[in-house]
């Protein structure tokens, strides 16, 4: 399983996701496998997301979705697929599936409203009101609904030890992304073996920002390695 980093830094980590408001060639050129996210809250259209996916040679692209909004996300997905079919975009479309914790409605309920597909991203979970237990329960239900051959990505999850220890090696997800490695690096922290943030940068003065990139790069590989370690008990590795 691959762990993508929601990235804004040109680290040498190979798996990256960017959104329209942060996309740039310096970051894209460092990624071996790249997800063009639509960026919830970014003021862009489906057509613009598609153009960015083509311009930056994305491997995967996510249509416009709206947080905890089934109807709008569904309409956006249908429009995006029509545009994608008529375009020269080679990126694989990752269909966004939303949940709504306020109404206790989860991804499997949204699945029936969406066109049948082979690749999905599960959104709406990276918010304070959704606990790790609820995240995992919804992910497992979704996997049970779509079967083992469907590609499933977890949006904005995967940077916490509780989640990693319970999901690594289960095959419930094929990939995840999070911003944790670079956020920690910006604050002068490294992720330890339990993904706790440990302060290592002493000063925030001149030159501090230059240390953010190597710290963030270390954190990115550290996170992938922790997923790898936690998956070993099941005989699977995060890189598969």
C-alpha positions as CSV (number, residue, x, y, z in Angstrom):
1,X,0.0,0.0,0.0
2,X,1.2,3.5,-0.9
3,X,1.2,6.4,1.6
4,X,0.8,9.6,-0.3
5,X,1.8,13.0,1.2
6,X,-0.4,16.0,0.6
7,X,2.6,18.0,-0.4
8,X,3.7,21.6,-0.8
9,X,7.4,21.0,-0.7
10,X,9.9,19.6,-3.2
11,X,11.1,16.7,-1.1
12,X,12.3,13.6,-2.8
13,X,9.4,11.5,-1.4
14,X,7.9,9.7,-4.4
15,X,4.2,9.5,-3.7
16,X,2.4,12.9,-3.6
17,X,-1.0,14.5,-3.8
18,X,-1.6,18.2,-4.6
19,X,-4.6,20.4,-5.0
20,X,-5.2,23.3,-7.4
21,X,-4.3,26.0,-4.8
22,X,-0.8,24.5,-4.2
23,X,0.1,22.8,-7.4
24,X,3.5,23.7,-8.9
25,X,6.1,22.1,-11.1
26,X,8.8,22.0,-8.3
27,X,6.7,19.7,-6.2
28,X,5.2,17.7,-9.1
29,X,8.7,16.9,-10.6
30,X,9.7,15.2,-7.4
31,X,6.9,12.7,-7.4
32,X,7.0,9.3,-9.2
33,X,3.3,8.8,-8.7
34,X,1.0,11.8,-8.5
35,X,-2.6,12.5,-7.5
36,X,-4.2,15.7,-8.8
37,X,-6.8,16.4,-6.1
38,X,-9.7,18.8,-6.7
39,X,-9.2,20.4,-3.3
40,X,-12.4,20.8,-1.3
41,X,-12.8,24.6,-0.9
42,X,-10.6,25.5,-3.8
43,X,-12.4,27.7,-6.3
44,X,-12.0,25.7,-9.4
45,X,-14.3,23.9,-11.9
46,X,-14.2,20.3,-13.0
47,X,-12.8,21.5,-16.4
48,X,-10.0,23.3,-14.6
49,X,-9.1,20.3,-12.5
50,X,-9.0,18.2,-15.7
51,X,-6.7,20.7,-17.4
52,X,-4.4,20.7,-14.4
53,X,-4.2,16.9,-14.5
54,X,-3.2,17.1,-18.1
55,X,-0.7,19.9,-17.6
56,X,1.0,18.2,-14.7
57,X,0.8,14.7,-16.1
58,X,-1.1,13.2,-13.1
59,X,-1.4,9.5,-12.6
60,X,-4.7,9.9,-10.8
61,X,-7.3,12.7,-10.7
62,X,-10.2,13.5,-8.3
63,X,-13.3,15.2,-9.6
64,X,-14.7,18.2,-7.6
65,X,-16.4,17.0,-4.4
66,X,-18.2,18.9,-1.7
67,X,-17.6,18.1,2.0
68,X,-20.5,15.9,3.4
69,X,-22.7,16.8,0.4
70,X,-23.9,13.7,-1.5
71,X,-26.0,15.5,-4.1
72,X,-23.5,18.1,-5.3
73,X,-20.6,15.6,-5.3
74,X,-22.7,13.1,-7.4
75,X,-23.5,15.7,-10.0
76,X,-19.9,16.9,-10.1
77,X,-18.7,13.3,-10.6
78,X,-21.1,12.7,-13.5
79,X,-20.0,15.9,-15.2
80,X,-16.3,15.2,-14.7
81,X,-16.6,11.7,-16.2
82,X,-18.2,13.2,-19.3
83,X,-15.5,15.7,-19.6
84,X,-12.8,13.1,-19.0
85,X,-14.2,10.8,-21.7
86,X,-13.9,13.6,-24.3
87,X,-10.4,14.8,-23.2
88,X,-6.8,13.6,-23.7
89,X,-6.3,13.0,-20.0
90,X,-4.6,9.7,-19.3
91,X,-5.0,10.0,-15.5
92,X,-7.1,7.4,-13.7
93,X,-10.2,8.9,-12.2
94,X,-10.6,8.4,-8.5
95,X,-14.4,8.8,-7.8
96,X,-14.9,10.7,-4.5
97,X,-17.4,9.1,-2.1
98,X,-18.6,11.3,0.7
99,X,-20.0,10.7,4.2
100,X,-22.1,12.9,6.5
101,X,-21.3,12.2,10.2
102,X,-24.0,14.7,11.3
103,X,-26.7,12.4,9.9
104,X,-24.8,9.2,10.6
105,X,-24.7,8.5,6.8
106,X,-21.6,6.8,5.5
107,X,-19.8,6.0,2.2
108,X,-21.8,2.9,1.3
109,X,-25.0,5.0,1.2
110,X,-23.4,7.4,-1.3
111,X,-22.0,4.6,-3.4
112,X,-25.4,3.6,-4.8
113,X,-25.9,7.2,-6.2
114,X,-22.6,7.2,-8.2
115,X,-21.7,5.6,-11.5
116,X,-20.1,2.2,-11.2
117,X,-16.3,2.5,-11.3
118,X,-13.1,0.7,-10.4
119,X,-11.3,3.4,-8.4
120,X,-12.7,5.4,-5.4
121,X,-11.5,7.9,-2.8
122,X,-13.3,8.0,0.6
123,X,-13.7,11.6,1.7
124,X,-15.2,13.5,4.6
125,X,-13.4,11.6,7.3
126,X,-10.5,14.0,8.0
127,X,-12.6,16.2,10.4
128,X,-12.7,16.3,14.2
129,X,-16.2,15.0,14.5
130,X,-15.3,11.6,12.8
131,X,-13.4,9.4,15.3
132,X,-10.8,6.8,14.2
133,X,-13.3,4.1,15.2
134,X,-15.9,5.6,12.9
135,X,-13.4,6.0,10.1
136,X,-12.4,2.4,10.2
137,X,-15.9,1.1,10.5
138,X,-17.0,3.0,7.4
139,X,-13.9,2.0,5.4
140,X,-14.4,-1.7,6.2
141,X,-18.1,-1.5,5.2
142,X,-17.1,0.2,1.9
143,X,-14.5,-2.5,1.2
144,X,-17.1,-5.2,1.9
145,X,-19.5,-3.5,-0.5
146,X,-17.1,-3.1,-3.5
147,X,-15.1,-6.3,-3.1
148,X,-11.3,-6.9,-3.1
149,X,-10.5,-5.9,-6.7
150,X,-11.7,-2.3,-6.5
151,X,-9.1,0.4,-5.7
152,X,-9.9,2.3,-2.6
153,X,-8.0,5.4,-1.3
154,X,-8.5,7.1,2.1
155,X,-8.5,10.9,1.8
156,X,-6.7,12.8,4.6
157,X,-6.2,9.8,6.8
158,X,-3.2,7.6,7.7
159,X,-1.0,9.9,9.8
160,X,-2.0,8.7,13.3
161,X,-0.7,5.6,15.1
162,X,-4.1,4.3,16.1
163,X,-5.3,4.3,12.5
164,X,-2.1,2.8,11.1
165,X,-1.9,0.0,13.7
166,X,-5.5,-1.1,12.9
167,X,-5.6,-0.7,9.1
168,X,-2.1,-1.6,7.9
169,X,-2.0,-5.0,6.3
170,X,-5.8,-5.4,6.2
171,X,-6.4,-4.7,2.5
172,X,-9.3,-2.4,3.4
173,X,-7.4,0.4,1.7
174,X,-5.0,0.4,-1.3
175,X,-3.6,3.9,-0.5
176,X,-4.0,6.8,1.9
177,X,-2.8,10.4,2.0
178,X,-2.2,13.0,4.8
179,X,-0.4,16.2,5.3
180,X,1.2,15.1,8.7
181,X,4.8,14.7,7.5
182,X,5.1,18.2,6.1
183,X,3.0,19.9,8.8
184,X,5.3,18.4,11.4
185,X,8.4,19.5,9.4
186,X,7.1,23.1,9.2
187,X,7.0,23.1,13.0
188,X,10.5,21.7,13.3
189,X,9.4,18.2,14.4
190,X,10.2,14.7,13.3
191,X,7.9,11.7,13.6
192,X,9.1,9.1,16.0
193,X,8.5,5.3,15.8
194,X,5.0,5.8,17.2
195,X,4.3,8.8,14.9
196,X,4.6,11.3,17.8
197,X,5.9,14.7,16.8
198,X,9.2,15.4,18.5
199,X,10.7,18.9,18.4
200,X,14.2,18.9,16.9
201,X,14.7,22.3,15.4
202,X,15.9,24.7,18.1
203,X,15.3,28.1,16.4
204,X,12.7,29.7,14.2
205,X,15.0,32.4,12.9
206,X,16.8,32.9,9.6
207,X,17.5,29.6,7.9
208,X,14.8,27.7,9.8
209,X,12.6,27.3,6.7
210,X,15.5,25.6,4.9
211,X,15.4,22.8,7.4
212,X,11.7,22.2,6.9
213,X,12.3,20.3,3.6
214,X,14.8,17.7,5.0
215,X,12.7,17.3,8.1
216,X,9.5,16.8,6.0
217,X,11.3,14.4,3.7
218,X,12.4,12.3,6.7
219,X,8.9,12.3,8.1
220,X,7.4,11.2,4.8
221,X,9.6,8.1,4.6
222,X,9.2,7.5,8.3
223,X,5.4,7.4,7.9
224,X,5.7,4.9,5.0
225,X,8.1,2.8,7.0
226,X,5.7,2.7,10.0
227,X,2.9,1.5,7.8
228,X,5.4,-1.2,6.4
229,X,6.3,-2.3,9.9
230,X,2.7,-2.5,11.1
231,X,1.7,-4.5,8.1
232,X,4.5,-7.1,8.6
233,X,2.4,-9.1,11.1
234,X,0.0,-10.0,8.4
235,X,2.7,-10.8,5.8
236,X,1.8,-7.8,3.6
237,X,3.9,-4.6,3.1
238,X,2.8,-1.1,2.5
239,X,4.8,-0.8,-0.7
240,X,2.8,-3.6,-2.5
